[in-house]
């Protein structure tokens, strides 16, 4: 499952909830957030986008049409 990319404020809030002091450290937090974005982008590029299950059968529109007409069961 693909993880949703957090916005800056949500990222900062998550850090605060984990006990990281972010008060007056926006410059440092921005750097960490940029690294987070790069890591997320890299992770999304590593995930295969196509179905890797070879046993999965795709149904094209002609198969579906024939199935609806009752020719295929």
SULRA-V167302 format. One line per field, one symbol per residue. phi: phi as a letter, one per 20 degrees, with the letter a starting at -180 (. if undefined). psi: psi as a letter, one per 40 degrees, with the letter a starting at -180 (. if undefined). Layout:
BEGIN
phi = ???
psi = ???
END
This chain:
BEGIN
phi = .fefeefgfffffgfffenefdflcgfffffffffgfffffffffeefeefeefffdedefffffffffnfdc
psi = hhhhhiiddddddddddeehhehffddddddddddddddddddddehheihehdehhihiddddddddeedi.
END
